[in-house]
Amino acid sequence: MENLPKLVDCKISLNNNIALLSFNRDDVRNALTGTEIVNDIVKTVHWINKNHQVAALVITGEGAAFSSGGNIKNMAERSGDFAGDVQTLEKKYREGIQQMPLAMNKLEVPVIAAINGPAIGAGFDLANMCDIRLASTKAKFGETFANLGLIPGDGGAWFMQRIIGYQKAAELTFTGRVINANEAKEIGIVLNTVEPQDLMVKAMNLASDIANKPTASLRLTKRLMKMAQRTELADFLDICAVFQGMCHNNPEHLDAVNELMAKLTK
């Protein structure tokens, strides 16, 4: 396996085929603009996709917040990522923060968001780009762009309605209302809520359950689940047939079958 990617504002580790990515800018509540966090996420996705021993990814925030999204100070000053005319800003968005949803949507392994604190704006959207979300009881969620006279420029309007349906996503997006972890669980944003001290243990245990499965078929299954959102059934089944043929000819499949047979004959 290649060495871990060199990151600037995140920390990454790899243990038992599980990658852990932690946002490390608590000084700005892990803002996604004005930091290198977005670039670090994109680098991590590219690294994982090239290294097939990695079976799962967990992402979380260091400090009090998961991610506060856009840097409000820069917005007020019209500086950094928020400086420029329409054409300049359009280019900054496409070449900047929008690289994050494109990368996350192409990530080949299951990804769990361990949401340790507030996930606001683009930080909320990032959580929704993950396959599974676990939340600390201290977590809060807000699609707050409308409060600032903005739209979800990072693709949030695409992701959230696919998780909780159009009507509820519309209510949260149009009102900019901030919800707590319990409501997020009730409406299906998060899978489960846990006490803060238990969050990473729960997230890593879930990641371990996933990573214990044969890695090649796990990656193919993730690709199929993404394809299912945009593919007609007949075409999808054709792809499933090819992927299944690949799995039947992978040594991991025979190993798993033999292991099950051994258990059944005991």
C-alpha positions in Angstrom: 0.0 0.0 0.0 1.2 3.5 -0.7 2.1 5.8 2.2 -0.7 7.8 3.8 -1.5 11.0 1.9 0.1 14.2 3.1 -2.6 16.3 4.5 -2.6 19.9 5.8 -5.6 20.5 8.0 -6.7 16.9 8.7 -5.2 13.9 10.3 -5.4 10.5 8.8 -4.6 7.0 10.2 -5.1 3.4 9.0 -5.8 0.5 11.3 -7.2 -2.9 10.4 -8.1 -1.6 6.9 -10.2 1.2 8.3 -9.1 4.8 7.5 -9.9 7.5 10.0 -9.9 11.1 8.8 -10.2 13.8 11.4 -10.7 17.5 10.7 -8.0 19.4 12.6 -9.0 23.0 12.6 -10.9 23.5 15.8 -9.7 27.2 15.8 -12.3 27.8 13.0 -14.7 25.1 14.0 -13.4 23.0 11.1 -14.7 25.4 8.5 -14.5 24.0 4.9 -13.7 27.4 3.4 -10.5 29.3 4.3 -8.8 26.0 5.2 -7.4 23.0 3.4 -10.0 20.6 4.7 -11.8 20.2 1.3 -8.5 19.5 -0.5 -7.5 17.0 2.2 -10.9 15.2 1.8 -10.4 15.0 -2.0 -6.8 13.7 -1.6 -8.0 11.1 0.9 -10.7 9.8 -1.5 -8.3 9.5 -4.4 -5.8 7.7 -2.1 -8.5 5.2 -0.9 -9.8 4.5 -4.4 -6.3 3.6 -5.5 -5.5 1.4 -2.4 -7.8 -1.6 -2.4 -6.8 -2.9 1.0 -8.8 0.0 2.6 -12.3 -1.3 3.4 -14.0 1.6 5.1 -13.6 5.3 6.0 -14.6 7.1 9.2 -14.7 10.9 9.2 -15.0 13.1 12.3 -14.1 16.5 13.7 -11.5 17.4 16.3 -12.7 19.8 19.0 -16.2 21.1 19.5 -17.6 21.0 16.0 -17.9 18.5 13.2 -17.8 21.4 10.7 -19.2 24.9 10.7 -19.3 24.9 6.9 -18.4 28.3 5.3 -16.2 30.8 7.1 -18.6 33.6 8.2 -15.8 36.1 8.7 -14.6 35.7 5.1 -18.2 36.1 3.9 -18.6 39.4 5.8 -15.3 40.7 4.4 -15.9 39.3 0.9 -12.5 37.8 1.1 -10.8 34.5 0.4 -13.3 32.0 -1.2 -16.0 34.7 -1.2 -14.2 37.5 -3.1 -14.9 38.3 -6.7 -17.5 39.0 -9.3 -20.0 36.3 -10.5 -17.6 34.7 -12.9 -14.8 34.6 -10.4 -17.0 33.1 -7.7 -18.5 30.5 -10.1 -15.0 29.4 -10.9 -14.0 29.2 -7.2 -17.0 27.1 -6.4 -16.5 24.7 -9.2 -12.7 24.3 -8.6 -13.0 24.5 -4.8 -15.7 23.2 -2.5 -17.7 21.5 -5.3 -14.7 19.1 -5.8 -15.7 17.6 -2.4 -19.2 16.2 -3.3 -17.8 15.0 -6.6 -15.1 13.1 -4.8 -17.3 11.8 -2.0 -19.8 10.5 -4.5 -17.0 8.5 -6.2 -15.6 7.1 -3.0 -15.5 3.3 -3.5 -15.7 2.3 0.2 -18.4 2.7 2.8 -17.9 6.0 4.8 -19.3 6.7 8.2 -19.6 10.2 9.6 -19.0 10.3 13.3 -20.6 13.7 14.0 -19.1 14.9 17.2 -20.7 18.4 17.3 -22.5 21.0 15.1 -22.6 20.2 11.4 -23.8 23.4 9.8 -24.3 24.5 6.2 -21.7 22.8 4.1 -20.7 20.8 7.2 -24.2 19.4 7.3 -24.0 18.7 3.6 -20.7 16.8 4.0 -22.3 14.6 6.6 -25.1 13.8 4.1 -22.5 12.8 1.5 -21.6 9.9 3.8 -23.3 6.5 3.7 -24.0 6.3 7.4 -24.2 9.0 10.1 -23.7 8.4 13.8 -24.2 11.5 16.0 -23.1 12.6 19.5 -25.9 13.9 21.6 -24.1 17.2 21.3 -24.5 17.3 17.6 -26.7 19.8 15.8 -27.6 20.1 12.2 -28.6 23.0 10.0 -29.1 23.7 6.3 -28.6 27.4 7.1 -27.8 28.9 3.7 -31.2 30.7 3.4 -30.5 32.5 6.7 -27.6 34.1 5.0 -29.2 34.8 1.6 -27.4 31.9 0.0 -28.2 28.6 -1.7 -26.5 25.3 -0.9 -23.7 25.8 -3.4 -21.9 22.5 -2.5 -24.7 20.2 -3.7 -26.6 19.9 -0.4 -30.0 20.2 -2.1 -29.1 17.1 -4.1 -28.0 14.9 -1.2 -30.4 15.6 1.6 -33.7 14.9 -0.3 -32.3 11.5 -1.3 -32.0 10.7 2.4 -35.2 12.1 4.0 -37.4 12.9 1.0 -38.2 16.1 -0.8 -40.8 17.6 1.7 -38.7 17.3 4.9 -35.5 18.4 3.0 -37.5 21.4 1.7 -38.7 22.4 5.1 -35.1 22.3 6.6 -33.6 24.1 3.6 -36.2 26.8 3.2 -36.4 27.6 6.9 -32.7 27.2 7.8 -33.9 25.6 11.0 -31.2 24.0 13.2 -32.2 20.6 14.7 -30.7 18.6 17.5 -29.4 15.0 17.3 -32.6 13.4 18.5 -34.7 15.1 15.8 -32.1 14.2 13.2 -32.5 10.6 14.2 -36.3 10.8 14.1 -36.3 12.1 10.5 -33.7 9.7 9.3 -30.7 12.0 9.0 -28.6 9.9 11.4 -28.7 6.2 12.1 -28.2 6.5 15.8 -27.3 8.9 18.6 -24.8 8.1 21.3 -23.2 9.8 24.3 -20.1 11.9 23.3 -17.6 9.6 25.0 -19.0 6.6 23.1 -19.1 8.1 19.6 -15.8 7.0 18.2 -16.1 3.5 19.8 -19.5 3.0 18.1 -18.3 4.4 14.8 -15.1 2.2 14.7 -17.0 -0.9 15.8 -19.5 -0.3 12.9 -16.6 0.3 10.5 -15.0 -2.9 11.8 -18.2 -4.9 11.1 -18.1 -3.6 7.5 -14.4 -4.0 7.0 -14.5 -7.6 8.0 -16.4 -8.4 4.8 -14.5 -9.4 1.6 -13.1 -6.1 0.4 -13.5 -6.5 -3.4 -17.2 -7.3 -3.2 -17.7 -4.5 -0.6 -16.4 -2.0 -3.1 -18.5 -3.4 -5.9 -21.6 -3.3 -3.7 -21.0 0.4 -2.9 -20.7 1.1 -6.6 -23.9 -0.7 -7.3 -25.8 1.2 -4.6 -24.7 4.5 -6.2 -25.6 3.3 -9.7 -29.0 2.2 -8.5 -30.0 5.8 -7.9 -29.5 6.7 -11.6 -29.9 3.5 -13.6 -33.0 1.8 -15.1 -33.7 -1.6 -13.7 -32.9 -3.7 -16.8 -29.6 -1.9 -17.3 -28.8 -2.2 -13.6 -29.4 -5.9 -13.6 -27.0 -6.3 -16.5 -24.3 -4.5 -14.5 -25.2 -6.7 -11.4 -24.6 -9.8 -13.6 -21.2 -8.7 -14.6 -20.2 -7.6 -11.1 -21.4 -11.0 -9.7 -19.3 -12.8 -12.2 -16.3 -10.8 -11.0 -17.1 -11.8 -7.4 -17.5 -15.5 -8.2 -14.1 -15.5 -9.7 -12.4 -13.6 -6.8 -10.5 -15.8 -4.3 -12.2 -13.8 -1.4 -15.5 -15.4 -2.4 -14.3 -19.0 -2.2 -12.5 -18.3 1.1 -15.7 -16.9 2.6 -17.7 -19.8 1.3 -15.2 -22.4 2.7 -15.2 -20.5 6.0 -19.0 -20.7 6.2 -19.0 -24.4 5.2 -16.5 -25.1 8.0 -18.7 -23.5 10.5 -21.8 -25.4 9.4 -20.0 -28.8 9.6 -18.8 -28.2 13.2 
